[in-house]
Amino acid sequence: MNRHVIARSATKVGDEAISLEIATIPVWTLYLRAASEFLIRPLLPRVIIDKNQALQKVHDAGKKGEGLVIIFTHFSLRDAVETNLSIVYKDPVLRNREVINPLAYHQYNKILELIGKIYHGTFVPIVNNSTINKKGYGHLPKGKGLQEFITHSSNTLAKGGVVSLAVNATRSEKLDIDDPQKPIGYLIASLQAKGIKSYGLLLVSFAVKNAGNYTKKEVGGMNFGKTYIMNLANYYSVEELLNNSEISGKVGNIDKFVRLEIARLSPKEYLNQAVS
């Protein structure tokens, strides 16, 4: 069955009903996504901590047809898998939406391309610092693939879909709160320029139970059999985030604010500085 698009009356402004076009996925993919949580979970044990009822807020926003950006700490191959399994595929509303996953250019391969087709997700390879530092990739221009990611993200979020984004833009052994890169602010500014503002952001901190450190050697792989702790910091509509007193509408302030929110729930072994 091919991809289909449905129109829903999602909300009202005054007396005017707003009809949203929501891009959905083929039915067979929907069943596969639903089954994946049960088939894969025994190999990937996980605990979710959600003190602010962020998942309920995500679900409610999804029912209105709003898009979702998942911002997460990224130290292993498993992180993006968990955002899909534990947030997107588990939710009966989001399970039916398109997903965009950026990744480092050097990590993209035919297997991931096949997985993307099977699960109806799009992987967008981007040349980042990790790629440039890899032998054989130094000639590539930094940022290659970024505009493609913005285009995919804009189209997907406008139709109620999901985009994932690492808080430091790439996999890292420490959460760098003062990282000069501003991937979140850049994405939001790009979406503003395209007039897209009906979406929210879910802030996620990952940890591995009993991990002594977060080096690539220690926890950089899929971590089969190891218990993941998914701590949900909060959910904000983009309007709420921009209106926060610590941001005051300035997109340039967003990344540090988000990193601090996530850092407060992250293990000390993953932080590059103490936070209060």
Buried (B, 14 or more C-beta within 10 A) or exposed (E): EEEEEEEBEBBEEEEEEEEBEBBBBEEEBBEBBBEBBEEEEEEBEBEBEBEEEBBEBBBBBBBBBBBBBBBBBBBBBBBBBBBBBBBBBBBEBBBBBBBBBBBBBBBBEEEBEEBBEEBBBBBBBBBBBBBBEBEEBEEBEEEBBBEBBBBBBBBBBBBBBBBBBBBBBBBBBBBBBEBEBBBBBBBBBBBEEBEBBBBBBBBBBBBBEEBEBBEEEBBBEEBEEBBBBBBBBBBBBBEEBBEBEEBEEEBEBBBBBBBBBBBEBBBEBBBEEEBE
